[in-house]
Amino acid sequence: MSALSHLYSKTCVAAAMLCVSFAGSAADFQASLPERLSKVKAGNQQVVLLGNKLSTGDTAPAFKVVDASFKTVALADYRGKTVLISVVPSIDTGVCSLQTKRFNSEVANLPDNVVLLTISTDLPFAQKRYCQQEQIDNVVVLSDAVWRDFGSNYGLLIKDMGLLTRAVLIIDRKGKLAYQQLVPELAQEPDYAAALNALQQLMPKS
């Protein structure tokens, strides 16, 4: 086995152990979170969301997620920028893939001080494979699989599923939650026009 292959194998094992460790304490973690019956539906059933419910105008809570290399990425890394977050339940599924591709295509139309993130609870390996296969190279794809920190801090974690509800959030340059769209049906795409219009309203007027 080459040194590179050995290093990759060790990384995979360490990452898997980290996720297994989290899974073992997930029930206790979720039990400690506030929950609410939301207006979001999965089919005909309303979804219970876990975590802190936020309102537009609130200070955006800090969060940490991981990238494809399991490196920690925090909201603070984008301080001073406008951040659009596309939230999907599972990136390599039909509607989530359409959502990710749509926002990936929009990056070219936006100024440099705007960052587009996609966050799901998929493992980083799965996200990386999907992005390579579908040529997703403009949005930053991040995983909430390790700590569920983003989902719990933003009230987007679906109870008993371990997935994030479909949503689009915009955090302005001052760190305020400027826009929040929770898609009312998990199987539907977001209202892209509404989200992108809200983003344009935050851009400095020339």
Disulfide bonds with the S-S distance in Angstrom:
none
